[in-house]
Amino acid sequence: MTKLSLLDLVPVTEGGSVSQSLANAADLAAHAERLGFTRYWVAEHHGMEGIASAATSIVLGHVAAATNTIRVGAGGIMLPNHAPMIIAEQFGTLDALYPGRIDLGLGRAPGSDGRVAAALRRTLDSDPNAFPRDVLELQSYFADDGQTGIRATPGAGADVQIYILGSSLFGAQLAAALGLPYAFASHFAPAALDEALEIYRHRFEPSAVLDKPYAMCGFNVFAADSEDEAELLASSMQQSFVALRSGNPGRLKPPVAGYRDSLPPQYRQMLDGVLAATATGTGEQVGDKMAKFIDRTQADELILTSSIFDHEARKKSLSIAASALADQESVAA
């Protein structure tokens, strides 16, 4: 059976609050744990009114405290924003608090615009091409191998699983070279998915961490009792993408019936592109689309995401999707 996990952007809804979003995150993670999901991830984004996961390691501690067995991690930490030792200390602390449950997905995008990135780093002199070196430095802190000449406390000897994230071919090449698991952001940037997976698997070098490739793929799910209801749920996320692409991002908006059909052709085309890895509909429809995506990609794990305005509808969507995929795979077996 294909593993299922959850990526949560911890959306702040129109009329809602950050406090409520964080409470929803803990509740959603506990729900995913009950459904048998493997892991729950949040992503580092900055300067975005509609996303409450900027202080990623703090959010992860909050979520881990509300759950018992599900793995909890970052999908991901944007490493150019941080000194590797700081991340070693933060995630080493999380591992000490919740041993054997902490994941650390690493990306090289800023997770913000240039102004916000400058405010985070105080300087933009850091070289994004230093990302591979920073990953190796971080691994050294966790391994406590003395190569840096500095000991991270907490951090040294921590059992933190590292993943390389990507939406292009760079991450695939790095994950393959380092023998690390790879997570592709097909939930919003699916264009290079097939080529990236082929490169990762073809070039993979076994490591002390992993003896064969392990690929995760992002996938959007909007499931409901009827196709019309699922399409309505999906409209909140569609509005977010249109707002982002038009330079006007904000909080997650309530669903709007017929929203996609009301858009100009260029925006409909944009949504069809960025949301190509998406299943919207009833359980049967969603299960079929998920199974076909797994067959196409041979993904070891799907990490589901969906920004749905109503929290209970979001939980129900995940329940329907998990049950539908299990039905599909049991029939296939």
ZIHUCOR-V903896 format. One record per backbone hydrogen bond with DSSP energy under -1.0 kcal/mol. NH is the residue of the N-H (numbers start at 1). CO is the residue of the C=O. If there is no record, write none. Layout:
BEGIN
{{NH & CO} {NH & CO}}
END
This chain:
BEGIN
{{3 & 300} {5 & 302} {6 & 39} {7 & 304} {8 & 41} {12 & 50} {14 & 252} {16 & 13} {21 & 17} {22 & 18} {23 & 19} {24 & 20} {25 & 21} {26 & 22} {27 & 23} {28 & 24} {29 & 25} {30 & 26} {31 & 27} {32 & 28} {33 & 29} {34 & 30} {35 & 31} {36 & 33} {37 & 32} {38 & 4} {40 & 71} {41 & 6} {42 & 73} {44 & 76} {46 & 111} {51 & 48} {52 & 10} {56 & 54} {59 & 55} {60 & 56} {61 & 57} {62 & 58} {63 & 59} {64 & 60} {65 & 61} {67 & 64} {71 & 38} {72 & 101} {73 & 40} {74 & 103} {75 & 42} {77 & 105} {79 & 77} {79 & 107} {81 & 78} {82 & 79} {87 & 83} {88 & 84} {89 & 85} {90 & 86} {91 & 87} {92 & 88} {93 & 89} {94 & 90} {95 & 91} {96 & 92} {97 & 93} {98 & 94} {101 & 98} {103 & 72} {104 & 161} {105 & 74} {106 & 163} {107 & 77} {117 & 113} {118 & 114} {119 & 115} {120 & 116} {121 & 117} {122 & 118} {130 & 127} {131 & 128} {134 & 130} {135 & 131} {136 & 132} {137 & 133} {138 & 134} {139 & 135} {140 & 136} {141 & 137} {142 & 138} {143 & 139} {144 & 140} {145 & 140} {156 & 152} {157 & 142} {158 & 155} {160 & 158} {161 & 102} {163 & 104} {164 & 181} {165 & 106} {166 & 183} {173 & 169} {174 & 170} {175 & 171} {176 & 172} {177 & 173} {178 & 174} {180 & 175} {182 & 214} {183 & 164} {184 & 216} {185 & 166} {186 & 184} {188 & 185} {189 & 185} {193 & 190} {196 & 192} {197 & 193} {198 & 194} {199 & 195} {200 & 196} {201 & 197} {202 & 198} {203 & 199} {205 & 176} {207 & 210} {216 & 182} {217 & 301} {218 & 184} {219 & 303} {220 & 277} {221 & 305} {222 & 279} {224 & 281} {230 & 226} {231 & 227} {232 & 228} {233 & 229} {234 & 230} {236 & 233} {238 & 234} {239 & 235} {240 & 236} {241 & 237} {242 & 238} {243 & 239} {244 & 240} {245 & 241} {246 & 242} {247 & 244} {248 & 243} {252 & 12} {259 & 256} {262 & 258} {263 & 260} {268 & 264} {269 & 265} {270 & 266} {271 & 267} {272 & 268} {273 & 269} {274 & 270} {275 & 271} {276 & 273} {278 & 276} {279 & 220} {281 & 222} {286 & 282} {287 & 283} {288 & 284} {289 & 285} {290 & 286} {291 & 287} {292 & 288} {293 & 289} {294 & 290} {295 & 291} {296 & 292} {297 & 293} {298 & 294} {300 & 215} {301 & 215} {302 & 3} {303 & 217} {304 & 5} {305 & 219} {308 & 306} {314 & 310} {315 & 311} {316 & 312} {317 & 313} {318 & 314} {319 & 315} {320 & 316} {321 & 317} {322 & 318} {323 & 319} {324 & 320} {325 & 321} {326 & 322} {327 & 323} {328 & 324} {329 & 325} {330 & 326} {331 & 327} {332 & 328} {333 & 329}}
END
